[in-house]
């Protein structure tokens, strides 16, 4: 069956499909680039104005220019609608002539990317918008990457965009199901684009206020520039307010959260959404909001994709809802899923703690001796404390050539004290090209006094492109070898943006130590922050705050908020803004940090809400903070109930806090007992 989902929606998003031969990626000349084809979200419509407002220069533009000149993988990251795709597209326009780039190739999926790698193009940009769509077995295949942009060539650039929530889901920065994607994506230093403009960017935007979309975004501090221009908040409001097609949108959002990233057949959405008038529901869901993005994007005949902004905002909500069981059942019952689809769904299931679903998918794949599936079954067994089963699966994965499995077998052996077996597995992992195996082997050598062998193992990892190996080689030199060389190596990895190395240099620069003066440490910290290291940006923000430079601290907190320590930076920025009496802005950042699970932010957000009389929501946040282990929320709950006039319940919460030793609660109860003896209870 086929339903008309709105001619304007089809015009806006039909271009994404374009004309191409089956199995071949679409190619565009530089002079025919259309930013909406590249993935830029449509802007809301202004009569007589161009489809998109003028580009607001971002502080990452110079970094993008340098990255394009180097060639290879350029990873642009940030929230949905932060401006990632448009900044990258503008960088291509700026630099194409200078770098001799002739075309942009746009693969549709991982299969077209692999096909492209068989005959690598020249003087080309390979465009990978929403990188997670091209990751299959937890990896962007090393061979594919090597074929497209080998180290000796700079005339091919892979530009990839990645939403922060997608990066979190992939587990790039964590210790979850891991395999070869860490060997690529952890080496590619991401260029983070903040959703909100800093002072310099805002000043540039003010010069473009003649476009009403830019003006409206500047006048509304509740969302970033890109979010406002793409009308993200309005699309979100349309979905949450309900309508004939809201259930279709919810189903598409849940499928994407569950790891199904391909366009979804309409029949699936109907099955998950329940009874409705289908043509009306589809028309409602695909109608562009004020000429910008719809809730549901058409992506082929009777296939749809949820607007990524809705997916991100769902994940960021306090206590984000679980993906419904019916969605997991639907995916489990779907025949003919591709290998890459099964891996994505299994990865999502593991992330949501649904190991039963993940293990079922990995077991299906393991029946064909898939090394990544075997490895992940080992990880799942190890996560559940089943070490014998983990060793069984890792051994099978190692037999299939998986280097990560070899490294994990070495770790299991080392943990049980079998140094000989650990060394043998680490050697095999190193020979298979696994840099973690190389560094673990170096650590084993160092612990057993074989310093020269340790140095060689760390150096091997460093030469393979692993900054951890280079840092460990530097530390080994500092402890057992040539101290000046060690400091030089540490400075090298620090200048590459390694925040740990920056901190280590700081530890070395105590008074009287000529190795690394304090001025050098500060310069390195600022350089690391400016080159995109969000950990260094967070350190710099704290330092500037302590020094009283609040404007600069605010800017660096905001940059750090888009990194792996984002929730800490969000909380720091909220506290700073509250200190500066900008409570509305502080509340938004507290909400972001609370949505990322930081209990301190939940507590402070509750306090702001309580102060303005929103007692019910304040209580919800206090309870969430308490459930997350922040016991100080007991005192806040006591104060909240007293403000509501419920003295008995307030006393109960204060007494709970006092019983665990909270001095503020004890003093409050003592004052209350003196002033209100008729209400005081024994023991208070």
N, C-alpha and C positions, 0 to 999 in steps of 0.2 A: 504494500500500500504506500501511497505517497501523499503528503500533506504540504500545502503551500505555507511556508513559515515566514512569509513577509518578503516582498521584493527588495526592500532596502537592505534588510539583513543579508540577503543573498548577494546583493551587489557589494556590500562591505567585505564579506568574508569569502565570497566565491573566488576572489583573486588569490586567496591563499592556496587554492588548489592549482590554478593555472593550467597551462598546456604543457604537457611533458610526455615523453615516451614512457610506456610502462617499465618500471624498474630503473628509470634514469632521473637524476635530480634535475630540477629546473635551473636554468642558467639565465642570468640577466646581465646585460652590459651595465657598466657603471653609470652611463648617461641615461639609463632608463629605470633607475632604481625608484621604487615606490615604497615609502617607509611602512605603509600599512601591509604591503606584501611581506616585508621582513618581520612583521609581528607587532608593530607599534599599535597600541590601542587607539581606536578612533576617538576623536575629541567631540564634545557636544557641539551641536551645529549653531553657527552664528550667521544669519543671512548676510550675504555679500562678502563673507570672510573666507580665506582658504580653509581646506578641510582640517589642517593642523595649525595651531598658533605658531609664532616664531619660536625658534629653539632658544632656550635660556642656557647660556654657558654654565657648565658645571666645573667644580674644582678638579675633577678627574680627567678633564679633557687632555691636558698635557701628558698624563700617564698613559692614556689610551693612544696618543700619537706615538709615544716611545715604544709601546708594546707592539703596535702594528709594524713599526720599523724593524723590530727584532724578528718578527715572524713567529710561527708556531702557534701554540694554543693561548688565546687571550680569553680569560674567564671573567665575565662581568656579572656581579652578584648584587642582590638587594631584594627588597620586598616587591610584591606584585604592584605594578603601576608606579614604581619609583622612578622610572625613566631609563632603565637599563638598555632596552633595545634602541630607543631613540638616540641616546648618547653614543652607542656603538655605531649606529647607522651614520650619524653625523661625522664620526671619526673616519669612517670609510670615505665619505664624500671629501673631507678635508685632505686626506692623505693619498688618495688613489693616484693622482697624476704624479706626485712626488715620488711615490714608491713603484710606479709602473704597473699598478694593479689594473687589470682589464675587465674583470667580471666578478660577479657574486654567484656562487652555486648554492642552491637551497635544497638539501636533501629533505625528503618527507619523513624518513624514518631510518632506523638502524640498517635495514637492508639496503636502502639507497646509498647510505654512507659507505657501507662495505663495497658496494659496486663501484662507487667513485674512487675508492682506494686502489682498485685494480689498475686503473689508468690515471694516476695522479695528474691534476691539471697544473698549468704554469701561470704565474702572475694572477693568482685567483684568491678570493676570500671565500672560504667555506662557512656557511651561515648555519649555526646550530642554536636556534632560538628554543628556550626551554630544554636545556641539555639533558634533563632526566629522561626525556623521551628516547634518547639515543643510547641509554645505558641498559644493557640487558643482563648479563650474568654478573651483576654488581660491578661491571667494569666497562670503561670505554677502551676497547681492545688495543693493547699496546702496538700490535702489528698494524692495525688500521691507522693509528696516530703516526707511527713511524713512517708508513708509506706516504701519508698525505703531507707531512712536514718533517722530513729528516733534518738532523742537526746542521747539515752543511748547506741548507737552503733557507732563504728568507723571503722567497717570492710567493709563498703560500701561507695564508693566515687562517687559522680556525678561530672564529669568534663564537663564543658560547655564552649564553645568558642562563642564569640559574637563580631561582627565587630562594630566599633565605630558608623558607619552610621546606623547600625541596632539598636543600643541602642538609638540613637537619634530618629529614627522612632518609636520605642516603647513608647517613652515619659516617660521613667523610671525616668528621672531627672527633668521633667517639669510638668506643671499643665495642661495636656491635658486629653484626654479620659483615665481615670484611673480606675482600679479596683484591683483585688487581686494580680496582678503581682508586684505591688509596695510593698506589704507586704513581698514578698520573695526576689525580686531582689534588693531592696534598703537595705535589711539586709545583703545580700551577698557582702562582701567587694571585689570589683573586683581586680584582679591582672593585671595591665596594662602592655602591652608589646609595647615598642616604635618601630616604623618602622626603625628608624636609630639607629646605635650603639653609645653608649657613649664611652669615651676614654678607659675605662678598657675593654669593649667588643671588641673594635677595635683592641686593643693590642693582645687580645686572638685570634682574627680572623687573624692577621698578621702571627701568628705561623702556620696557616693552608693554607697559600698562595700556597702551592704545588698543591692544587686543583684549576684549572683555573677558576672555577665558583666563588670561594671565592675571588681569586685575581682580577677578572674582577669587582666584586661588590665593592671591596675596592677602586679600581682605578676610579670608576664612582660615584661622590658625588650627582648625580641628583635623586637618589632613594635609598631606604633602602636595606639592605642585602637580606632579604627575597623576596622583589619585584624583585631584579635583578636575583636571583637564579631561581625564578619561571618564569622569563622572562616576568613579567607583563607589563613593558613599551613597549616591542616589540609586545606583543599581542594587547595592546591598539593601537599602531601605525598601526598594520595590519587592525584592524577594522576601524579606522578613515580614513585610506587611501582609503577605498572603495574596493569593489571587488564583485564577483558574489553573495556571500552569506552575504554581510554586512547588507542588509536589514533584513535578518533572525535574525542576532545577535541583531540589534536594537530593533526588536520586542520582543525578549526574555528579553533584558535589561529593556525595558519599562514595560513588564508584571511583572517583579520582583519588580520594583519600585512601581508598582500599588498594591503590596501586594500579588500577586500570586506567592508563593514560591515553589510550587510543580513542578516536571518536566512537561514541556509544550508539548502537542501534536504537532507534526510537522504540522498537518493541520491548527492549530491555527496560527502558524508562517507564513505559506504560505498565509493564508487569510489576515494577517496584513501587510505582506511585499509587496504584489503585484506580478505582472507577473515576472517570472524568469524561467530559466532552472533548475528545482528542484534538480536533482541528482548532477549537478555541484555546485549549491549553497550550498547544504548540505556538500559536500566534502570540499569546500573552508572553510566553517564556522567551521568544526570539525577537520581540519588538525592541529595537534600539531605544534606550532611555535618553530622551532629549537629543536624539541623533547620534549618541555615542554607543558604547557597548551594550548589548542585551545581556540578560542573565545566562542565556544558553546560546552558544555560538554554532550556527550551522557549519558542518565540516564534511560535506559529501551528501549524497542522496539519502535522506532520512537517517543521518548520523549527526551527533551533536557532541559538543564539549562544554563543560561548565566554565564560566569566566573565572580565571585563576584568582582574581581578587576575592571572590566569594569563598574559594577554598582556603586561602590564607586567613581571611577574617574569621572563618569558622574555627580554624586551628588556634587562633589567638584569643578566642573568647574564654572568659573564666570558666574553668571546668568544662572544656570543650566536649561536646557530646560524643559518645562512642559511635563508631560506624555500626549501623544496625545489623543484627544477625542475618536478616533476610538478604542483605547485600553480600555477605560472605557466602551464604548458601547459594545465591545466584551464581557467583563466580565459581564456586566449587562444582556446580552442576553444569557448567558451560563446557561443551565438548570442543575439541580442536584449538584450544589456546596455544599460541606460539610459545616457544621456549622463553623468549625475552619477556612476554607477558606473564608467564608463570613465575619467573624470578621477581618481577616487580611486585606482584601480588603477595608473594611469600615474604618479600622484604617488608612490605607494609604490615602484613599480619604479625610478623615478629616485632615490629615497632610498637604495635598496639597490644603486645602481650598475648597474642593468639597463636601460641606455638603449635597447637594442634593443627590449625589450618596451614601454617607455614611448613611443618614437617610433612604433612600429606603431599604438598606440592613438591618439596625437595625429594621425597621418596619416589614420586613418579619420575622425576628427572634422573634420579640416581640409578634407576633401573637400566638406564643406557650408559652408566658409568660416567655421567657428567661430573667432572672434577669439582666444579663449584658447588653443585648440589651435595656431593659427598662431604665437602668441607663444611658446608652449612649444617648438615646433619650432625657433624662432630661438634660444631659450636653449640647447637641446641642441646645436645646431650651434656656437654660440659657446663652449660648455663644451669642445667637442672641437677648438677652434682653427680652425674653418671659418668665417672671418669673412664671406666672400662669400655663403655659404649662409645664415648668420645674417641678413645684411642683406636677402636675398631674402625670408625668412619674416617678419622684422620689418616689412618694407615692406607685405607682404600683410596682416599683422595691423593695421598702422596704417590701411590702406585700409578695413579693417572696423571702425575706430573704437577700437582698443585704445590707450589712452594710455600704458601701460607700454612698448609697442613703440616709440612715438614717442620716449619718453625714451631708450630703449636705442639707437635710431638716432642720436640726438643725441650720446650718449656715444661711439659708434663713430666718428662724424665728428670729434668733439673729439680723440679719441685719435690720429687720423691728421692732425691739424692743420688741418682744414677748419672754421674758426670760423664762417663764414657758414652752412654747412649745419647745424652743431650748433645755432646760434641759431634757425634756422628750425624744426628739429624740436622743440627745447625749447619754443618758442612754441606750436606745435601741441599738444604734450602738455599745456601749462598750460591752453590753451583747452579741452582735453578733460577738464579737472578733475584731472589727475595732479599731486599735490603735489610728488613728486620732480622732475618736470619743472620746476615752479616754482622749487624751490630750486637745481636745476642751472643754470637760466637766470640766477638771481641770482648764482651763483658765476661764471658766464661774464662777466656784466656787471662784477662786482667785479674780476676779473682783467684786464679791458680798460679799467679806470678809469672806468666809467660807474656811479658810486656811487649816484646818485639812482634809476636804473633797478634797480640791485641791491636797494636798500632797498624799492622797490615790489614786486619779485618775492618777496622774503622775506616781506614783510607780507601779500601775497596768500596765500602758503602758510599763514602763521600764522592768518589769518582763515578758512581752510578747515579749521582744526582740526589742523594738523600741528605738533607741538611742535618738530620739527627746524627748521621755518621760523621759528618764534618765537625759538629759540636763535640761529639764524644772523643774524636781524635784530638781536638784542641784541649779538652780537659785532661786527657791522658798525657799530653805533652807538658801541661802545667804541673801535673803531679809527679811524673816520672821521667821527664825528658828536658827538652829545650824550652824554658819558660818564655823567652821572647817570641819563639815560633808559635807557641801555644796561644799567646795573646794575639798574635797576628792572625791566626786561624779563627780565633773566637771573634775578633773584630770583623773578619770577612763574612762569617755567617750572620753576625749581628747586622751588618750593612745590607745583607740580603733580606732582612726583615724578620729574623728569628728573635722573638721577644725574650725567650729563655736566655739566649746568648747575651742580649742587652743587659739582663738582670745579673748574669754572671760577671760581666765586665764591671758592673756597678759594685759587686762584692769585692772585686779585685782592687778597686780604686780607693781603698781606705787611706787615711792620711799617712804620708811617708812612703807609699807604694808608687814608684815611678812608672809602673807598667801602664796604667790607664788613668789619667787625671780626670777629675770630676767634670771638667768642661767637655772632655771627650765623651763621657757617659751621656751628658745632656744632649750633645750633638747627635750621638747615635740614637738616643731615644726619640728625638724629634724626627730624625731621618727615617727611622723604622716606622714611626706613626704616619709620616707623610707618604711613605711608599705603600701604605695600605695595611700595615700590621695593626689590627684592632686591639690586640693586647697592649702594644706599646702606646696606642692612642689613649687607652684607658689609664695607663700609668701617667701619661703626660697630662691628661685632664685632672687627675688627682693632685699632681704636683702644682699645676697652675692654680687650682682652687686654694691649695695651702698657701701659695704665694700671694693670693688676693686678686689674681687676674681672672675675674669671674666671666668676662665676655669670652676670653679665649678658652677657659675651662668648659664653658657651655658648648662651644663649637666642637671641641674634641670629644666631649661626652657623646654628642650626637653622632659623630663619625664612628665612635666605638660601639654605639648601639646597634650597628649593622653587622657586628662581628660575632665570633663564637662566645664571647663573654657579654653578649648583648644585654641580657637581663640585668646584670650588675651595672652596666653603663646606663641603662634606662632608669634604674633606681637612683643612681648617683645624680643624673640629670634632673630627675623629679625633685630630689631633696634640694638641689641647688636652686631650681626654679621656685620652690616653695620658700626658700630662704630669701629669695629676691621678691617675694610677695606676688608672684605670678601664678596664683593658685589654679586657675583654669588650665593653663599649660601643664602645670605639675600633675594635675589629676590625670591628664591624658597619658603622660609617661608612667605614672604609677599603674594605670590600667594595663599598659603594655607589659610592664615588668611583672605585674600580678598574673596576667594572662600567660606569661612564660613560666609561671610556677614559683616566683620568688615570694616567700612568706612575709618578709619585711615590707615588701611593696603592698601586699594585701592589707597589712596592719595600718600602714600610713594612708592608704586609700580609704580604708574604713574610717579613719580619724577625720579626713577631709569631708567625707559624706556625713558623718555624725555632726560635725560643726555646722553644716548648712541644713540640718534637719532631716536628711534622708536616712532615717534610722533603720528601716528594714534592709536596705541594701548594705548599710554599714555592718549590720549584724551578720549578713551573709559572708562578707569579706573577713570579719573577725573569726567566724567559725571555720572558714577555709584556711586562714592562717594557723589557727589552733590545730586543725587536722594535719597541716603540713609540719607540725612540731614546734611552732613558734608560741611558747607558753605565755609570753607577755600579753597575748591576746586576752587572757583571762581577766587582766586588770581593765582592759578596754571594754570588755563585755560588762564588767561590773559597773563602770562609769556610764555606759550606755543605758543599762537598765535603771540606774538611779535617775538619769536625765528623763527617762520615760515615766518615772514615778513609781516603778516597781522596786521598792526598797528591799524586799525579801530576796528576790532573784539577784539583785545587785550584790547584796551581802554574800549570797552563795558563791558567786564568782570571785569576789574579793577573798573569801575565806579559802577557796581552792588555791588561789595564788599565794596567800599567806602561809598555808600549810606546806607548800614546797619551798618556803624561805624568802618569798618576794618581800623586800623591805618596804616598798611603796605601798603594797597592799596592807601590810601590818600597820603602818602609820595611819593609813586612811581609815581602817577599822577602829583604831584607837580614838581618832578624832570624832568619828561617827558615834561611837559609844558615849563619849562625853557630851556631845551636842544633842543626841537623840537617845537618851537612856530607855525611853519607852519602846524603841524598836530594836535595840541591841540584843543579841542572843548570847547565851553563855559561851564563853570561849572566844568571843570576838573582841 
